[in-house]
Amino acid sequence: MTQLDTITWFAQVFWFLVIFFSLYILIYKNYGPLCFYNQNLHSAKINKHYTSMISYDSLNVETKFRRFSIIFDKFLLKGYIA
């Protein structure tokens, strides 16, 4: 078996490392920035959506509180709650 032959073992490991690191650097330089850009764009969209939902939710809570306070005041005026 050539995989276990000690004569060719060093050459196989050497060429494996050369090819592996060459492909790693090539992919890292070409596709890395694109992946990081997409990740940053995605997180910015999520943060913007989350911020708008928080502001909408607080407006919604204020509106519901005003409606509740109007209904509660009407109950107090009619004497339903002592």
C-alpha positions as CSV (number, residue, x, y, z in Angstrom):
1,M,0.0,0.0,0.0
2,T,1.5,3.3,-1.0
3,Q,-0.2,5.2,1.9
4,L,1.9,3.3,4.4
5,D,5.1,3.4,2.4
6,T,7.6,5.5,4.3
7,I,9.5,6.5,1.2
8,T,6.5,8.4,-0.4
9,W,4.9,9.5,2.9
10,F,6.8,12.8,3.1
11,A,6.0,13.8,-0.5
12,Q,2.3,13.0,0.0
13,V,2.1,15.1,3.2
14,F,4.1,17.9,1.6
15,W,1.9,18.2,-1.5
16,F,-1.3,17.8,0.6
17,L,-0.2,20.8,2.8
18,V,0.8,22.9,-0.2
19,I,-2.5,22.3,-2.0
20,F,-4.6,22.6,1.1
21,F,-3.1,25.9,2.2
22,S,-3.2,27.3,-1.4
23,L,-6.9,26.6,-1.7
24,Y,-7.5,27.9,1.8
25,I,-5.8,31.2,1.1
26,L,-7.5,31.5,-2.3
27,I,-11.0,30.9,-0.8
28,Y,-10.2,33.1,2.2
29,K,-9.1,36.0,0.0
30,N,-11.9,35.8,-2.6
31,Y,-14.9,34.5,-0.7
32,G,-14.2,35.7,2.9
33,P,-15.0,39.3,2.4
34,L,-18.2,38.5,0.5
35,C,-19.3,36.2,3.4
36,F,-18.4,38.8,6.0
37,Y,-20.2,41.6,4.0
38,N,-23.4,39.5,3.8
39,Q,-23.2,38.7,7.5
40,N,-22.9,42.4,8.4
41,L,-25.7,43.3,6.0
42,H,-27.9,40.7,7.5
43,S,-27.2,41.7,11.1
44,A,-27.8,45.4,10.2
45,K,-31.2,44.5,8.7
46,I,-32.1,42.5,11.9
47,N,-31.1,45.4,14.1
48,K,-33.1,47.9,12.1
49,H,-36.1,45.7,12.2
50,Y,-35.7,45.1,15.9
51,T,-35.4,48.8,16.6
52,S,-38.5,49.6,14.5
53,M,-40.5,46.8,16.3
54,I,-39.5,48.2,19.7
55,S,-40.6,51.7,18.8
56,Y,-43.9,50.3,17.3
57,D,-44.4,48.2,20.4
58,S,-43.9,51.2,22.7
59,L,-46.4,53.3,20.6
60,N,-48.9,50.4,20.7
61,V,-48.5,50.1,24.5
62,E,-49.1,53.8,25.0
63,T,-52.2,53.7,22.8
64,K,-53.6,50.7,24.7
65,F,-52.8,52.3,28.0
66,R,-54.7,55.5,26.9
67,R,-57.7,53.4,25.9
68,F,-57.6,51.5,29.1
69,S,-57.4,54.6,31.2
70,I,-60.4,56.1,29.3
71,I,-62.4,53.0,30.0
72,F,-61.3,52.8,33.6
73,D,-62.2,56.5,34.1
74,K,-65.7,55.8,32.7
75,F,-66.1,53.0,35.2
76,L,-65.0,55.2,38.1
77,L,-67.5,57.9,37.0
78,K,-70.4,55.5,36.8
79,G,-69.6,54.1,40.2
80,Y,-69.0,50.5,39.1
81,I,-65.7,50.4,41.1
82,A,-65.8,51.8,44.6
